[in-house]
Amino acid sequence: MDAHVLAAAAIFILTYGGVALGRIPGLRLDRAGIAILGAACMLATGVLTLEEAYRAIDLDTITLLLGMMIIVAHLKLSGFFRLVNGWAVTHAHSPLVLLFVIVLTTGVFSAFLVNDAVCLVMAPLVLDVTRRLGRDPVPYLLAVAMSSNVGSVATITGNPQNMIVGVISQIPYAVFAANLTPVAVAGLVLVFVLIRLLCSSEFRSLKALAAEPKPARLHKPQMAKAIVVTIGVVVAFFAGVPVAKAAVSGAALLLVTRQVKPGKVYREIDGPLLLMFAGLFIVVAGAEKALLSPDVIEAVRRLQLADTWVLSGVTAGLSNLVSNVPAVLVLRPFIQGLPEEQQLWLVIAMASTLAGNLTLVGSVANLIVAEKARVIGVEIGFGTHLRIGLPVTLLTLAMGAWWLSAPFGS
């Protein structure tokens, strides 16, 4: 066997194994470092040239993600999310209403903003609200994680894997949203119902809740600007402006300010995630070049990947094995060129996102919520998450596959 083929296979397997674990035992490497190391190995072994590596990095995806991170940072720094927190406390007259408000607000924000960034903001707010109301925070934190995953299904800008799907498939933003918003809405209803049923002891009390919201430090002019720009960017998405162009233009407009120091905004950007994307693009490109002959691609396609139910299952399984972003990149060469390709990409977006609710390590959003809780002494165990995550995942995946396989859904 050719040395380049062996090298590419070894690098691909080790990189994806490391990304799935989140670390390499004995080394201080995170997912971003593992992806960059894998990319460097593809270059060092001659699997890819430097020029091929540069071409492999999808700058549209990285630009879109960067732009959305800057927009979310300005909303956060202006006090917008603290204002939402105060609204939630004021309107949470019972535990069930509080759950509804959390599911709704998290799901809606995650539909248009990056769900990982939404969890970074919402988890501390929910912890603060539940502590002051004297409630068990775990069911509400699970609602944040699961609602963010489900809500983010709706649009291209909801999560990183959808961004990749949107850029690769060239599905218009409005078409993507029209097909997957019903899945997100039905999924949020399922999250609310299942948490209510499976955490019934938390919601038995009919006693009214009462807590005064903390005074929120707001910068109203900056908040107004951030909200207007965010709305403008979303309108541009639906109007057909290239999503990367719209997002980075809105981000640049927000950076033009006398009120917010640039350093504060930059600290809110998830640089390691951007680096991981760049590294994975190169690793996958190397694997495609060295390993995926036309015969291999055709053999995989004979697994009936064009069937919505089969593709949903394969995508969900792969997403839990290696994480959702790498799963989307792995599936790309097997989907491109198939009949009804755009429809298949919608299935991949749906299944890779909803699969993230299965386990605590199934998505970055889950890990963010768990880590924010752990810092203040609230533990969300693997079993605790799985007890709700398993039925949520199975039911939402089945509902999503049914919707996308039906004539109206397609």
Summary of the structure (lengths in Angstrom):
residues: 410
radius of gyration: 21.2
end to end distance: 43.1
largest distance: 70.6
contacts: 1482
relative contact order: 0.16
helix: 77%
strand: 0%
